[in-house]
Amino acid sequence: MTDARIEIVDDPGRLRYEARIDGDVAGFAQYILTDDLVVFTHTEVDPRFEGKGVGSALASFALEDVRAADQRKVLPMCPFIKGWIARHREYAGLVYGVPESTAKD
């Protein structure tokens, strides 16, 4: 199972990003859309797939998707997504209420 490829898709009908491994839903990140926000409400990984990078793959894909497709900000109500952003500060600018960085390299 460690060599399994994680496929992530947005399922807008169910308002969630799904992670699939060999056709099985391994996890999902649920969201709510508003005009200005993508509110991440819950992330869940099937116990059979824990420790395989499913949660990180979901968070990364979902945040990149928001960044690429929307002018919306992210409101991470889900503790997993909130914690993932805290560990990957390059996504902090997507978070609602967080000012854009003025740091220069």
Secondary structure, DSSP 8 states (H G I E B T S, - for coil): -TT--EEEEEETTTTEEEEEETTEEEEEEEEEE-SSEEEEEEEEE-GGGTTTTHHHHHHHHHHHHHHHH-S-EEEE-SHHHHHHHHH-GGGGGGBTT--------
